[in-house]
Amino acid sequence: MANNGATAKIPVKKQTLEDAYSPPANFLEIDVIDPQTHGVGKKRYTDYEVRMKTNLPVFKVKESSVRRRYSDFDWLKVELERDSKIVVPPLPPKAWSRQLPFRGDDGIFEDEFIDERRRGLETFINKVAGHPLAQNERCLHMFLQEPVIDKNYIPGKVRLT
């Protein structure tokens, strides 16, 4: 049987050391780190540092660091569900039972709970930010890069200029 070229093997280019160790073509790294608890009583809350590094052209700022609390992640989720066509992954659940009075521990301010939530928020933001359609949403850019979230912003797409 003659090989007519339709099933010919594609030549494989051997990877060079330079290819292996050069920066990846496109990368987006987001870490949720350094939880800090502020305030007392009913005004007590924990926030997290959201640190981003990228070389994706859609992001004007290539490195940023902002502090966000759970409610900010929740705001982002609601914004993306309202304005985009993407399926937004779930956030770590709210911890209602940990907020009940007369607990024998620190509830939502226990180190173990805070770290578990931090890991869940990191997974959430990496899934969201890794989605090509979400990367064009203004709310994601504001969440990742603006020191303060303007909740009165005008939803829409980021325009590359």
Buried (B, 14 or more C-beta within 10 A) or exposed (E): EEEEEEEEEEEEEEEEEEEEEEEEEEEBEBBBEEBEBEEEEEEEBBBBBBBBBBEEEBBEEEEBBBBBBBEBBEBBBEBBEEBBEBEBBEBBEEBEEBEEEEEEEBBBBBEEBBEEBBEBBBBBBBBBBEBEEBBBBBBBBBBBBEEEBEEEEEEEEBEEE
